[in-house]
Amino acid sequence: MSLTRRSLVEYAAAHFGWRRAYGDTTEIDSLLNEQALTAYTEAADHAALATAKNTDALAVQPGVLDVRGRVLADVLYLEGVLTGARNRGLDPQLIERLDAAVDHGHELTVLLADTVRTTAAVHAAS
């Protein structure tokens, strides 16, 4: 399926709250590569914009706070997926990977919260 057609199908499915599952690791690898390519392409602009915009610690704070909120929401979603996988007795390897992702996500939210606190502390000290 072409990228354009797949994108349209996925857009329509997402509009109705559906998500497509993939049973082929080759297709998964292709999708993961597309995600990475998109993210890194967009990240190239972020560095220049952040350099111009983030002139002091308080300027950094809103962006980091926004990221923490999105990460926390996604981690809590994954925690629900993990609970469902456990309750359904799904493969232990899948449960182990989900558990590790949830733990890592919670650690990331703590680090981001500490970073937000640091922006305020640095500002107060100056």
Backbone hydrogen bonds, N-H to C=O, Kabsch-Sander energy under -0.5 kcal/mol:
donor,donor_aa,acceptor,acceptor_aa,energy
6,R,2,S,-3.0
7,S,3,L,-2.7
8,L,4,T,-2.2
9,V,5,R,-2.6
10,E,6,R,-2.9
11,Y,7,S,-2.5
12,A,8,L,-2.6
13,A,9,V,-2.5
14,A,10,E,-2.6
15,H,11,Y,-2.1
16,F,12,A,-1.1
16,F,13,A,-0.6
17,G,14,A,-1.5
18,W,13,A,-3.1
25,T,23,G,-0.5
28,I,24,D,-2.0
29,D,25,T,-2.9
30,S,26,T,-1.9
31,L,27,E,-2.3
32,L,28,I,-2.8
33,N,29,D,-2.3
34,E,30,S,-2.2
35,Q,31,L,-2.5
36,A,32,L,-2.4
37,L,33,N,-2.6
38,T,34,E,-2.6
39,A,35,Q,-2.6
40,Y,36,A,-2.9
41,T,37,L,-2.1
42,E,38,T,-2.3
43,A,39,A,-2.1
44,A,40,Y,-1.0
45,D,41,T,-0.5
45,D,42,E,-0.9
46,H,42,E,-1.0
47,A,43,A,-1.4
48,A,44,A,-0.7
49,L,45,D,-2.1
50,A,46,H,-3.2
51,T,47,A,-2.1
52,A,48,A,-1.8
53,K,49,L,-2.4
54,N,50,A,-2.9
55,T,53,K,-1.8
59,A,56,D,-0.6
60,V,56,D,-1.0
60,V,57,A,-0.6
61,Q,57,A,-1.2
64,V,60,V,-1.8
65,L,61,Q,-2.7
66,D,62,P,-2.4
67,V,63,G,-2.3
68,R,64,V,-2.5
69,G,65,L,-2.0
70,R,66,D,-2.1
71,V,67,V,-2.9
72,L,68,R,-2.8
73,A,69,G,-2.2
74,D,70,R,-2.3
75,V,71,V,-2.8
76,L,72,L,-2.5
77,Y,73,A,-1.8
78,L,74,D,-2.6
79,E,75,V,-2.4
80,G,76,L,-1.6
81,V,77,Y,-2.0
82,L,78,L,-2.8
83,T,79,E,-2.4
84,G,80,G,-2.5
85,A,81,V,-2.5
86,R,82,L,-2.6
87,N,83,T,-2.9
88,R,84,G,-1.8
89,G,86,R,-1.3
90,L,85,A,-2.6
95,I,91,D,-2.2
96,E,92,P,-2.7
97,R,93,Q,-2.1
98,L,94,L,-2.6
99,D,95,I,-2.7
100,A,96,E,-2.2
101,A,97,R,-2.3
102,V,98,L,-2.6
103,D,99,D,-2.6
104,H,100,A,-2.6
105,G,101,A,-2.4
106,H,102,V,-2.5
107,E,103,D,-2.3
108,L,104,H,-2.3
109,T,105,G,-2.2
110,V,106,H,-1.9
111,L,107,E,-2.3
112,L,108,L,-2.6
113,A,109,T,-2.3
114,D,110,V,-2.5
115,T,111,L,-2.0
116,V,112,L,-2.3
117,R,113,A,-2.5
118,T,114,D,-2.2
119,T,115,T,-1.8
120,A,116,V,-1.4
121,A,117,R,-2.4
122,V,118,T,-3.0
123,H,119,T,-1.8
124,A,120,A,-2.6
125,A,121,A,-1.9
126,S,122,V,-0.9
126,S,123,H,-0.7
